[in-house]
């Protein structure tokens, strides 16, 4: 029996949809459908039936679903045990990250890890959906995820590991470029390039303005930090973006990054399956993440943990969180 058939069956049952299951598994819908049909033929029973737009478990499907989940977990554990080498001379590491961290910070982290442990095979998935990243961790598809979603659950160990500071981004010739910091009143009427309304990033920016009684003066709406940055470079207006997305342009004098007052930032969270049972490669990855030594010099001032001591009532972010995670490793 092919475990990929089981994986497709389990995901369709969870999502009640072949198309959503295909998105989660990074497969085509016909491939997922074919996997389920092959499994049904192999077992000689019907596992799923279509009711309108929903794919629902049959009676036999309900009976076999939990067993299929346990089989997949056992196979994943067997593979992890076989690949886990205490010497770190070989092994595998599967990492997931949200788009911004994945594009601008994860490559530095993985490159540093590879230099230290060249025998470890690394696979990374970049997904701009915190819930999907959590599902990949929960299902054992990846060992660890770093994303901006901090929703807790009983089957996930999730802690904030790094602050992501927002800055006002403008061309060097812009009238705001010489400001020591930017405030909502100071940006009144200034054309802004922003995310769509449904984006969490846009919602945080609207709250930041609303708390000062100021509306946004939107001149353009684009769907990614990279496209917004390009629009600012082209002279369309100014924008509020994660500092890591513009660090290179700031270093080369193409853009100016102006701090915000009050400060606007978000957390990136570390997500591990609970209870934590880290392989040797994963434990090494967590310790490297904890070290801060992998952060490039152009970003270290903004992103190293020491640059942002915890506020009253907060845990000490990266150091405390990863210490806690590593203490949980058997």
Secondary structure, 3 states (H helix, E strand, C coil): CCHHHHHHHHHHHHHCCHHHHHHHHCCCHHHHHHHHHHHHHHHCCCCEEEECCEEEECHHHHHHHHHHHHHHHHHHHHHHHHHCCCCCCCEEEEEEECHHHHHHCHHHHHHHHHHHCCCEEEEEEECCCHHHHHHHHHCCCCCEEEECCCCCECCEEEEEEEEEEEEEEECCCCHHHHCCCECCHHHCCCCEEECCCCCHHHHHHHHHHHCCCCCCCEEEECCCHHHHHHHHHCCCCEEEEEHHHCHHHHHCCCCEEEEECCCCEEEEEEEEECCCCCCHHHHHHHHHHHHCCCCCHHHHHHHCHHHCCCCCCCCCHHHHHHHHHHHCCC
